[in-house]
Amino acid sequence: SALGAVARLQVPRGFPAAKLQQLARGQSQAGRKLGCPVVGGNVTRGSVLSISTTVLGRVTQPLLRSGARPGDELWVIGELGLARAGLLLHQQGLKVPARLRAVAERAQRAWARPEAQLAAGQKLHGRARAAIDVSDGLSGDVQHLARQSGVKAVVEGARLAQLVSPELCDLGDLLGEPGAALALTGGEDYALLCTGPKASRPARAKVLGRIERGRGSEIELETGQRFSLARGFDHLRG
């Protein structure tokens, strides 16, 4: 359960007071929705706008990254690639055709107002053996889970393709990034990546691949060829 949050805010000189109020209002809205109030923090002057929020909570039986076992299925709960598409839309400022406006609006919301899958995560108790949220990109987060569990994670390319809607694929083509790339490299979707036995698979979970003996993470094509997954986003490398 969440106890509260603290926020560090660095504000550049000349930052409009109205935008500062918008930031405070957004944090307050999120806190009320999740029952997790912002209870303190720190405000400083700096060269760029920077916001760091830390949530404090309590848990009795944590679901870790380290519990995956050979024979487990690899599941995804939530959507992949939307936040990446939203970021590209923001950066490129492209005019979107009418047929793609609905998915473009969903992508922009996913990037601008991400939501953690808290309720879905709580329902994984007793079903999943390991879990991680997709915040640094699916490719990197699969590697994190496999490394912490000491197993090999295999993403099945055909299943990955099924997770990306045709509309998002079309939007990705418009933005210059194929749908599979949006899903693999895009971060901040906050979908849940988890593993568990087939018999325990939650109704909302979609199978992405499987866990095998070994080490590392790979993507398997329909031809049977396998390739190592690329490194995900590294906060220390940029």
N, C-alpha and C positions, 0 to 999 in steps of 0.2 A: 504494500500500500504506500502511496505517496504521502510524504509528510509536509513538504514545502519546497520552494525553489528560491535560489539566490541568483541574481543577475549582475554581471559586470558590463557597464556601458561606457565605451570610449566615444566621445563626440568631437568632431572637428570644429574648428572655429567657423562661425557663420552658418552652422546647421540650423534650419528653420525650426522655431518653437512648435509650429503646427505639426511638423513631421515627428518631432519628439513626442508630442501628445499621441499621435497615431501609433507609435511604437509602444508606448505605455498601455494604450487601450487594447492593442492586439495581444500583448502578454497577459493583461488582465482577463480578456475574453477566454484565452486558452487555459488560464489557471482555473477559472470558474467551471469551464466545461469538464476539466479533468479532476476537479476537487483538489487542486494543488496550488495554493496561493503563493505568490511571490512575497517572501517574508523579509527580504533585505538584499544587500549587494553593495556595489560601489560604482560611482560615476567619476570619470576622469576626462581631461581634455587630451586629444591626440590628433594625429595628422589625418586619420581615416576613421570612418564609422566602424565600430567593432562591438558586437554583442555576444557575450558568452553567458549561457544559462546552465546552471547545475541543479538537477533535481535530486532531492534527498528522499529516500524511501526505506522501507523495511520489507524483508522477505524471509520466510522460514524454510522453503524448499526451492532454491533457485534452479532454473533450467539453464544449464551452461552450454558452452560450445564444445565441451570435451566428451560428450557421451555417445557420439555416433558409433555404430557397430557395423561390421561387414554384414550385408544382407538387408540393411535398412533401405527404405525408399528415401529419396531426396524430394522434399515437398516445398512448394511456394504458396503462401497465403497473401493475397493482395496482387496489385498490378506492377508490372515492370516496364520501365522505359518512359513513363509519362512525364516524370519530373525532368528527365534529360531533354525531352522534346520541349517542355515548357521553358527551360533555360535557353535552348537554341532559338526558340521563337522570340524570347526577350532580347537576345543578342543580335539576331538578324533583322528583326522588325519586318518580316515578310508579310505580304498580303495573302491571306489564306482563302482559297476558293470556298464557296458556300457549302459544298458537300463535306468539307473538312472542318467547318467552324465548330461543330459540337465537340469533336475530339480535341481540337486546339484549345477550346475553353477549359476542358477537363485537364489538359496538360498544363496550362497556365496556373490553374488552381493547385495542381499537385506540386508544382515548383514553388509557388508563392505561399501556400498555406498547407504544408505537409501535416499529415496526421499519423500518429503512432497507432499501431494495431494492438492496443492494450487489451481489449475484450477478447480478441482472437488469441492473443498470447496467453491469457489466463486459462483459456479452454484447452491449451496444449498440455496442461498438467495431467500426468498419467497416460498421455498418448505419445508425445514426442520424447526422444532421448537426448536430442541436442537442438539448439536453435541460435540464430543470430538475426538481427535485422539488416536489411539491405540498405546501407547508408553510404558505403564507399564503392558501390558498383557490384553487381552480381559476381563477376569474374573474381574480384578480390575477396569478397566475403565468402564465397565457396572455398577459397584457399585458406582463409582464417579458420573456418570450421574444420576442414580436413586436417590442418596442421595441429590444432588443439586436440583433436580426437585421435591423432595418429593413424589415420586411415586414408584411402584414396576416394575422392568424390568424382563421380562421372556424370557430367551433364549430357543428356541425350539431345542432339541437335533438333531432331524432329519434334520432340516435346517442347523444346524452347520456342520453336517457330509457332506452335499452337498457342502459346501463352500471349503472343503479341497479336492484337486484333488487326484485321485488314485495314481498318481506318488509320490506326497508328502507323502501320507500315507505309501507307500512302503519304501520311504526314512526314514520316522519316525520309522518304524519297525526296519530298519537296525541300526538306531541310538539309539534304546532302548526307544523311546518315541512315543506313538501312535499319529496319525494325529490329533485327537480331542484335545489331550493334547498340541500339538504344537500350535494349534489355541487359546486355552483357556489361557495358561500360558505364551506363548512367547510374548515378547514385541518388540518394536522398528520396527514394521511393518509400522507404521504411516498410516495405513488404517484409514478411517473415520467411526466412529460409530455415527449414528444420528437417530432421530425419526421424524415422521411426518405422516400426514394422507395418506391413500392408494392412494387417487386421485392425490396427489402431488409427488408420488415416482419418483425420477429421473431414467432415463433409465439404468444407470450404477449401481444403487443400488440393492443389493440383500437382501431379507427379512431374518432376523436372528431370529426375535421373535416379541414381542409386549409389550406394556406398559399397566399396570393395576392400579387400585386403591390399595393403601396400601403402604408399605415401604419395601425396600430391593431389592435383586436380586436373581433369582433362575434359575436353568436349568430344563426343563421339558422333560422327556423321552416320547417315543411313547406310553408307557403303561399308561401315565398320571401321573406317580410319579414325584414329584418335590424334588429338593435338593438345599440348599443354595449354591451359588457360593463361592468358596474359595477366601480368600483375595489375591489380586494381589501383585505385587512387591511394597514394601515399602522402599523408599530411606533412611528412618531413622532406619529401622530395618536391612537392608542389605539383 
